[in-house]
Amino acid sequence: MAATPTSTKTLPWLVGDRVQIQHKGQPKPGRISAIHHINDGVEYVVRTDPHDGGMGEVLNIWTSSGTSSFLTALGGAR
């Protein structure tokens, strides 16, 4: 019996990409630290840049399309 093909989305982001995330109405710079394909959607795990030498926040963005208005490109190399 043949395996059922799974849907493959072309994603705009890769692990390591620099992004700006809208969080609580404020833009925050960060980096994609993981991408998970779950339940016909995509979850992006973003770690924001730390402030004052502390740790950044870990934010999860789930989308059914692979894109999100909460994430935009941030200048700089991967």
Biopython code that builds the backbone (N, CA, C, O; Angstrom):
import numpy as np
from Bio.PDB.StructureBuilder import StructureBuilder

atoms = [
    (1, "MET", "N", (0.836, -1.174, 0.000)),
    (1, "MET", "CA", (0.000, 0.000, 0.000)),
    (1, "MET", "C", (0.885, 1.243, 0.000)),
    (1, "MET", "O", (1.841, 1.326, 0.771)),
    (2, "ALA", "N", (0.571, 2.201, -0.856)),
    (2, "ALA", "CA", (1.383, 3.412, -0.985)),
    (2, "ALA", "C", (1.108, 4.367, 0.166)),
    (2, "ALA", "O", (0.001, 4.432, 0.701)),
    (3, "ALA", "N", (2.142, 5.101, 0.528)),
    (3, "ALA", "CA", (2.011, 6.093, 1.593)),
    (3, "ALA", "C", (1.196, 7.278, 1.087)),
    (3, "ALA", "O", (1.272, 7.636, -0.088)),
    (4, "THR", "N", (0.438, 7.868, 1.955)),
    (4, "THR", "CA", (-0.337, 9.055, 1.610)),
    (4, "THR", "C", (0.601, 10.249, 1.537)),
    (4, "THR", "O", (1.333, 10.525, 2.487)),
    (5, "PRO", "N", (0.582, 10.965, 0.404)),
    (5, "PRO", "CA", (1.472, 12.126, 0.310)),
    (5, "PRO", "C", (1.054, 13.206, 1.298)),
    (5, "PRO", "O", (-0.133, 13.392, 1.566)),
    (6, "THR", "N", (2.039, 13.911, 1.834)),
    (6, "THR", "CA", (1.751, 15.003, 2.755)),
    (6, "THR", "C", (1.923, 16.324, 2.028)),
    (6, "THR", "O", (2.694, 16.426, 1.074)),
    (7, "SER", "N", (1.211, 17.313, 2.479)),
    (7, "SER", "CA", (1.298, 18.643, 1.898)),
    (7, "SER", "C", (2.618, 19.300, 2.313)),
    (7, "SER", "O", (2.990, 19.280, 3.487)),
    (8, "THR", "N", (3.310, 19.874, 1.346)),
    (8, "THR", "CA", (4.553, 20.579, 1.639)),
    (8, "THR", "C", (4.349, 22.044, 1.314)),
    (8, "THR", "O", (4.009, 22.395, 0.185)),
    (9, "LYS", "N", (4.553, 22.889, 2.291)),
    (9, "LYS", "CA", (4.409, 24.332, 2.091)),
    (9, "LYS", "C", (5.788, 24.939, 1.846)),
    (9, "LYS", "O", (6.774, 24.539, 2.465)),
    (10, "THR", "N", (5.843, 25.896, 0.946)),
    (10, "THR", "CA", (7.060, 26.672, 0.774)),
    (10, "THR", "C", (7.003, 27.781, 1.811)),
    (10, "THR", "O", (6.125, 28.642, 1.762)),
    (11, "LEU", "N", (7.924, 27.757, 2.731)),
    (11, "LEU", "CA", (7.898, 28.695, 3.844)),
    (11, "LEU", "C", (8.786, 29.903, 3.567)),
    (11, "LEU", "O", (9.848, 29.776, 2.958)),
    (12, "PRO", "N", (8.344, 31.074, 4.017)),
    (12, "PRO", "CA", (9.154, 32.280, 3.794)),
    (12, "PRO", "C", (10.344, 32.385, 4.747)),
    (12, "PRO", "O", (11.236, 33.204, 4.530)),
    (13, "TRP", "N", (10.366, 31.562, 5.804)),
    (13, "TRP", "CA", (11.409, 31.661, 6.824)),
    (13, "TRP", "C", (12.131, 30.337, 6.983)),
    (13, "TRP", "O", (11.566, 29.269, 6.747)),
    (14, "LEU", "N", (13.384, 30.425, 7.386)),
    (14, "LEU", "CA", (14.200, 29.262, 7.722)),
    (14, "LEU", "C", (14.726, 29.440, 9.143)),
    (14, "LEU", "O", (14.798, 30.559, 9.650)),
    (15, "VAL", "N", (15.089, 28.342, 9.775)),
    (15, "VAL", "CA", (15.702, 28.426, 11.094)),
    (15, "VAL", "C", (16.960, 29.289, 10.987)),
    (15, "VAL", "O", (17.783, 29.090, 10.093)),
    (16, "GLY", "N", (17.101, 30.229, 11.885)),
    (16, "GLY", "CA", (18.253, 31.138, 11.879)),
    (16, "GLY", "C", (17.962, 32.489, 11.259)),
    (16, "GLY", "O", (18.752, 33.420, 11.418)),
    (17, "ASP", "N", (16.832, 32.623, 10.544)),
    (17, "ASP", "CA", (16.502, 33.907, 9.919)),
    (17, "ASP", "C", (16.238, 34.971, 10.975)),
    (17, "ASP", "O", (15.610, 34.704, 11.999)),
    (18, "ARG", "N", (16.731, 36.190, 10.710)),
    (18, "ARG", "CA", (16.448, 37.344, 11.563)),
    (18, "ARG", "C", (15.080, 37.876, 11.174)),
    (18, "ARG", "O", (14.801, 38.076, 9.991)),
    (19, "VAL", "N", (14.224, 38.106, 12.164)),
    (19, "VAL", "CA", (12.877, 38.600, 11.928)),
    (19, "VAL", "C", (12.541, 39.691, 12.936)),
    (19, "VAL", "O", (13.211, 39.856, 13.956)),
    (20, "GLN", "N", (11.503, 40.412, 12.625)),
    (20, "GLN", "CA", (10.916, 41.335, 13.584)),
    (20, "GLN", "C", (9.523, 40.784, 13.882)),
    (20, "GLN", "O", (8.768, 40.467, 12.963)),
    (21, "ILE", "N", (9.186, 40.672, 15.154)),
    (21, "ILE", "CA", (7.916, 40.100, 15.558)),
    (21, "ILE", "C", (7.100, 41.173, 16.278)),
    (21, "ILE", "O", (7.633, 41.917, 17.101)),
    (22, "GLN", "N", (5.833, 41.246, 15.970)),
    (22, "GLN", "CA", (4.930, 42.159, 16.667)),
    (22, "GLN", "C", (4.438, 41.452, 17.919)),
    (22, "GLN", "O", (3.766, 40.425, 17.827)),
    (23, "HIS", "N", (4.767, 41.993, 19.090)),
    (23, "HIS", "CA", (4.389, 41.366, 20.351)),
    (23, "HIS", "C", (3.840, 42.439, 21.284)),
    (23, "HIS", "O", (4.541, 43.385, 21.645)),
    (24, "LYS", "N", (2.592, 42.279, 21.664)),
    (24, "LYS", "CA", (1.921, 43.255, 22.541)),
    (24, "LYS", "C", (2.006, 44.666, 21.964)),
    (24, "LYS", "O", (2.229, 45.635, 22.690)),
    (25, "GLY", "N", (1.823, 44.765, 20.647)),
    (25, "GLY", "CA", (1.808, 46.061, 19.978)),
    (25, "GLY", "C", (3.165, 46.685, 19.731)),
    (25, "GLY", "O", (3.247, 47.795, 19.204)),
    (26, "GLN", "N", (4.233, 45.993, 20.102)),
    (26, "GLN", "CA", (5.586, 46.525, 19.933)),
    (26, "GLN", "C", (6.401, 45.619, 19.015)),
    (26, "GLN", "O", (6.347, 44.397, 19.151)),
    (27, "PRO", "N", (7.153, 46.199, 18.084)),
    (27, "PRO", "CA", (8.042, 45.377, 17.264)),
    (27, "PRO", "C", (9.277, 44.980, 18.079)),
    (27, "PRO", "O", (9.869, 45.806, 18.774)),
    (28, "LYS", "N", (9.649, 43.711, 17.979)),
    (28, "LYS", "CA", (10.839, 43.219, 18.682)),
    (28, "LYS", "C", (11.691, 42.422, 17.694)),
    (28, "LYS", "O", (11.165, 41.581, 16.964)),
    (29, "PRO", "N", (13.006, 42.679, 17.663)),
    (29, "PRO", "CA", (13.881, 41.886, 16.796)),
    (29, "PRO", "C", (14.129, 40.517, 17.417)),
    (29, "PRO", "O", (14.148, 40.362, 18.638)),
    (30, "GLY", "N", (14.316, 39.536, 16.551)),
    (30, "GLY", "CA", (14.592, 38.194, 17.045)),
    (30, "GLY", "C", (15.099, 37.291, 15.942)),
    (30, "GLY", "O", (15.492, 37.749, 14.870)),
    (31, "ARG", "N", (15.082, 36.001, 16.225)),
    (31, "ARG", "CA", (15.599, 35.003, 15.287)),
    (31, "ARG", "C", (14.709, 33.767, 15.364)),
    (31, "ARG", "O", (14.285, 33.363, 16.446)),
    (32, "ILE", "N", (14.429, 33.166, 14.198)),
    (32, "ILE", "CA", (13.676, 31.914, 14.153)),
    (32, "ILE", "C", (14.573, 30.822, 14.731)),
    (32, "ILE", "O", (15.653, 30.561, 14.200)),
    (33, "SER", "N", (14.133, 30.182, 15.817)),
    (33, "SER", "CA", (14.953, 29.135, 16.424)),
    (33, "SER", "C", (14.457, 27.735, 16.097)),
    (33, "SER", "O", (15.210, 26.771, 16.240)),
    (34, "ALA", "N", (13.205, 27.600, 15.660)),
    (34, "ALA", "CA", (12.679, 26.290, 15.273)),
    (34, "ALA", "C", (11.432, 26.488, 14.414)),
    (34, "ALA", "O", (10.749, 27.507, 14.514)),
    (35, "ILE", "N", (11.151, 25.504, 13.578)),
    (35, "ILE", "CA", (9.938, 25.486, 12.765)),
    (35, "ILE", "C", (9.343, 24.095, 12.898)),
    (35, "ILE", "O", (10.019, 23.094, 12.659)),
    (36, "HIS", "N", (8.067, 24.038, 13.283)),
    (36, "HIS", "CA", (7.380, 22.755, 13.450)),
    (36, "HIS", "C", (6.163, 22.718, 12.534)),
    (36, "HIS", "O", (5.391, 23.674, 12.469)),
    (37, "HIS", "N", (6.005, 21.612, 11.835)),
    (37, "HIS", "CA", (4.812, 21.399, 11.011)),
    (37, "HIS", "C", (3.818, 20.611, 11.853)),
    (37, "HIS", "O", (4.057, 19.448, 12.179)),
    (38, "ILE", "N", (2.689, 21.252, 12.209)),
    (38, "ILE", "CA", (1.709, 20.607, 13.082)),
    (38, "ILE", "C", (0.292, 20.858, 12.572)),
    (38, "ILE", "O", (-0.048, 21.966, 12.157)),
    (39, "ASN", "N", (-0.513, 19.823, 12.613)),
    (39, "ASN", "CA", (-1.956, 19.946, 12.338)),
    (39, "ASN", "C", (-2.269, 20.835, 11.131)),
    (39, "ASN", "O", (-3.012, 21.809, 11.252)),
    (40, "ASP", "N", (-1.712, 20.506, 9.988)),
    (40, "ASP", "CA", (-1.950, 21.272, 8.750)),
    (40, "ASP", "C", (-1.560, 22.734, 8.866)),
    (40, "ASP", "O", (-2.150, 23.588, 8.205)),
    (41, "GLY", "N", (-0.587, 23.025, 9.688)),
    (41, "GLY", "CA", (-0.103, 24.391, 9.835)),
    (41, "GLY", "C", (1.374, 24.393, 10.168)),
    (41, "GLY", "O", (2.043, 23.360, 10.134)),
    (42, "VAL", "N", (1.862, 25.568, 10.488)),
    (42, "VAL", "CA", (3.276, 25.746, 10.797)),
    (42, "VAL", "C", (3.381, 26.559, 12.079)),
    (42, "VAL", "O", (2.677, 27.554, 12.259)),
    (43, "GLU", "N", (4.268, 26.124, 12.964)),
    (43, "GLU", "CA", (4.565, 26.882, 14.179)),
    (43, "GLU", "C", (5.994, 27.382, 14.074)),
    (43, "GLU", "O", (6.927, 26.600, 13.890)),
    (44, "TYR", "N", (6.156, 28.703, 14.193)),
    (44, "TYR", "CA", (7.481, 29.309, 14.236)),
    (44, "TYR", "C", (7.817, 29.592, 15.693)),
    (44, "TYR", "O", (7.011, 30.178, 16.417)),
    (45, "VAL", "N", (8.990, 29.183, 16.118)),
    (45, "VAL", "CA", (9.466, 29.505, 17.458)),
    (45, "VAL", "C", (10.511, 30.605, 17.277)),
    (45, "VAL", "O", (11.516, 30.422, 16.589)),
    (46, "VAL", "N", (10.251, 31.760, 17.914)),
    (46, "VAL", "CA", (11.120, 32.926, 17.764)),
    (46, "VAL", "C", (11.686, 33.294, 19.126)),
    (46, "VAL", "O", (10.946, 33.417, 20.103)),
    (47, "ARG", "N", (12.990, 33.467, 19.186)),
    (47, "ARG", "CA", (13.618, 33.988, 20.407)),
    (47, "ARG", "C", (13.955, 35.440, 20.132)),
    (47, "ARG", "O", (14.701, 35.756, 19.206)),
    (48, "THR", "N", (13.386, 36.332, 20.963)),
    (48, "THR", "CA", (13.657, 37.755, 20.780)),
    (48, "THR", "C", (15.062, 38.075, 21.281)),
    (48, "THR", "O", (15.627, 37.353, 22.103)),
    (49, "ASP", "N", (15.609, 39.168, 20.767)),
    (49, "ASP", "CA", (16.934, 39.602, 21.206)),
    (49, "ASP", "C", (16.866, 40.005, 22.680)),
    (49, "ASP", "O", (15.893, 40.629, 23.104)),
    (50, "PRO", "N", (17.887, 39.656, 23.465)),
    (50, "PRO", "CA", (17.887, 40.017, 24.883)),
    (50, "PRO", "C", (18.109, 41.518, 25.083)),
    (50, "PRO", "O", (18.733, 42.191, 24.263)),
    (51, "HIS", "N", (17.581, 42.013, 26.196)),
    (51, "HIS", "CA", (17.777, 43.411, 26.574)),
    (51, "HIS", "C", (18.590, 43.450, 27.853)),
    (51, "HIS", "O", (18.392, 42.615, 28.735)),
    (52, "ASP", "N", (19.490, 44.392, 27.968)),
    (52, "ASP", "CA", (20.282, 44.593, 29.189)),
    (52, "ASP", "C", (21.048, 43.345, 29.618)),
    (52, "ASP", "O", (21.210, 43.100, 30.813)),
    (53, "GLY", "N", (21.515, 42.562, 28.661)),
    (53, "GLY", "CA", (22.305, 41.379, 28.980)),
    (53, "GLY", "C", (21.496, 40.200, 29.489)),
    (53, "GLY", "O", (22.068, 39.169, 29.840)),
    (54, "GLY", "N", (20.176, 40.331, 29.536)),
    (54, "GLY", "CA", (19.330, 39.240, 30.016)),
    (54, "GLY", "C", (19.011, 38.254, 28.901)),
    (54, "GLY", "O", (19.682, 38.214, 27.869)),
    (55, "MET", "N", (17.992, 37.478, 29.129)),
    (55, "MET", "CA", (17.542, 36.493, 28.147)),
    (55, "MET", "C", (16.390, 37.086, 27.347)),
    (55, "MET", "O", (15.593, 37.859, 27.878)),
    (56, "GLY", "N", (16.304, 36.727, 26.075)),
    (56, "GLY", "CA", (15.166, 37.145, 25.271)),
    (56, "GLY", "C", (13.966, 36.259, 25.569)),
    (56, "GLY", "O", (14.083, 35.245, 26.257)),
    (57, "GLU", "N", (12.826, 36.649, 25.050)),
    (57, "GLU", "CA", (11.616, 35.854, 25.213)),
    (57, "GLU", "C", (11.531, 34.800, 24.126)),
    (57, "GLU", "O", (12.117, 34.962, 23.055)),
    (58, "VAL", "N", (10.803, 33.721, 24.390)),
    (58, "VAL", "CA", (10.514, 32.717, 23.381)),
    (58, "VAL", "C", (9.040, 32.866, 23.031)),
    (58, "VAL", "O", (8.173, 32.729, 23.894)),
    (59, "LEU", "N", (8.760, 33.147, 21.759)),
    (59, "LEU", "CA", (7.400, 33.357, 21.301)),
    (59, "LEU", "C", (7.074, 32.346, 20.215)),
    (59, "LEU", "O", (7.907, 32.063, 19.353)),
    (60, "ASN", "N", (5.870, 31.805, 20.255)),
    (60, "ASN", "CA", (5.424, 30.821, 19.280)),
    (60, "ASN", "C", (4.335, 31.447, 18.415)),
    (60, "ASN", "O", (3.362, 31.995, 18.933)),
    (61, "ILE", "N", (4.499, 31.364, 17.106)),
    (61, "ILE", "CA", (3.517, 31.875, 16.156)),
    (61, "ILE", "C", (3.027, 30.689, 15.339)),
    (61, "ILE", "O", (3.822, 30.008, 14.692)),
    (62, "TRP", "N", (1.707, 30.436, 15.365)),
    (62, "TRP", "CA", (1.131, 29.349, 14.579)),
    (62, "TRP", "C", (0.348, 29.949, 13.434)),
    (62, "TRP", "O", (-0.366, 30.937, 13.612)),
    (63, "THR", "N", (0.478, 29.352, 12.248)),
    (63, "THR", "CA", (-0.235, 29.828, 11.076)),
    (63, "THR", "C", (-0.625, 28.642, 10.197)),
    (63, "THR", "O", (0.133, 27.680, 10.078)),
    (64, "SER", "N", (-1.776, 28.710, 9.598)),
    (64, "SER", "CA", (-2.200, 27.630, 8.701)),
    (64, "SER", "C", (-1.642, 27.824, 7.295)),
    (64, "SER", "O", (-1.599, 26.875, 6.513)),
    (65, "SER", "N", (-1.212, 29.046, 6.965)),
    (65, "SER", "CA", (-0.725, 29.336, 5.612)),
    (65, "SER", "C", (0.783, 29.293, 5.483)),
    (65, "SER", "O", (1.301, 29.210, 4.369)),
    (66, "GLY", "N", (1.509, 29.348, 6.605)),
    (66, "GLY", "CA", (2.970, 29.408, 6.553)),
    (66, "GLY", "C", (3.490, 30.819, 6.652)),
    (66, "GLY", "O", (4.678, 31.020, 6.903)),
    (67, "THR", "N", (2.612, 31.827, 6.459)),
    (67, "THR", "CA", (3.004, 33.216, 6.608)),
    (67, "THR", "C", (2.225, 33.834, 7.767)),
    (67, "THR", "O", (1.191, 33.304, 8.173)),
    (68, "SER", "N", (2.711, 34.937, 8.293)),
    (68, "SER", "CA", (2.042, 35.604, 9.394)),
    (68, "SER", "C", (2.321, 37.089, 9.343)),
    (68, "SER", "O", (3.447, 37.511, 9.081)),
    (69, "SER", "N", (1.297, 37.879, 9.593)),
    (69, "SER", "CA", (1.485, 39.340, 9.627)),
    (69, "SER", "C", (2.259, 39.772, 10.857)),
    (69, "SER", "O", (2.666, 40.930, 10.952)),
    (70, "PHE", "N", (2.472, 38.861, 11.806)),
    (70, "PHE", "CA", (3.233, 39.166, 13.015)),
    (70, "PHE", "C", (4.742, 39.086, 12.784)),
    (70, "PHE", "O", (5.516, 39.564, 13.614)),
    (71, "LEU", "N", (5.172, 38.485, 11.661)),
    (71, "LEU", "CA", (6.599, 38.330, 11.362)),
    (71, "LEU", "C", (6.956, 39.101, 10.105)),
    (71, "LEU", "O", (6.274, 38.990, 9.086)),
    (72, "THR", "N", (8.021, 39.880, 10.176)),
    (72, "THR", "CA", (8.550, 40.553, 8.993)),
    (72, "THR", "C", (10.069, 40.374, 8.976)),
    (72, "THR", "O", (10.686, 40.077, 9.999)),
    (73, "ALA", "N", (10.647, 40.558, 7.806)),
    (73, "ALA", "CA", (12.096, 40.389, 7.660)),
    (73, "ALA", "C", (12.833, 41.490, 8.414)),
    (73, "ALA", "O", (12.381, 42.633, 8.473)),
    (74, "LEU", "N", (13.946, 41.133, 8.974)),
    (74, "LEU", "CA", (14.816, 42.083, 9.659)),
    (74, "LEU", "C", (16.156, 42.012, 8.949)),
    (74, "LEU", "O", (16.653, 40.921, 8.668)),
    (75, "GLY", "N", (16.742, 43.158, 8.658)),
    (75, "GLY", "CA", (18.007, 43.194, 7.935)),
    (75, "GLY", "C", (19.092, 42.361, 8.590)),
    (75, "GLY", "O", (19.084, 42.160, 9.805)),
    (76, "GLY", "N", (20.018, 41.879, 7.789)),
    (76, "GLY", "CA", (21.123, 41.086, 8.320)),
    (76, "GLY", "C", (21.124, 39.685, 7.748)),
    (76, "GLY", "O", (20.122, 39.210, 7.213)),
    (77, "ALA", "N", (22.239, 39.050, 7.869)),
    (77, "ALA", "CA", (22.415, 37.706, 7.317)),
    (77, "ALA", "C", (21.813, 36.662, 8.268)),
    (77, "ALA", "O", (21.546, 36.929, 9.439)),
    (78, "ARG", "N", (21.618, 35.499, 7.725)),
    (78, "ARG", "CA", (21.125, 34.380, 8.518)),
    (78, "ARG", "C", (22.175, 33.928, 9.463)),
    (78, "ARG", "O", (21.956, 32.987, 10.227)),
]
sb = StructureBuilder()
sb.init_structure("model")
sb.init_model(0)
sb.init_chain("A")
sb.init_seg("    ")
for serial, (resi, resn, name, xyz) in enumerate(atoms, 1):
    if name == "N":
        sb.init_residue(resn, " ", resi, " ")
    sb.init_atom(name, np.array(xyz, "f"), 0.0, 1.0, " ", f" {name:<3s}", serial, name[0])
structure = sb.get_structure()
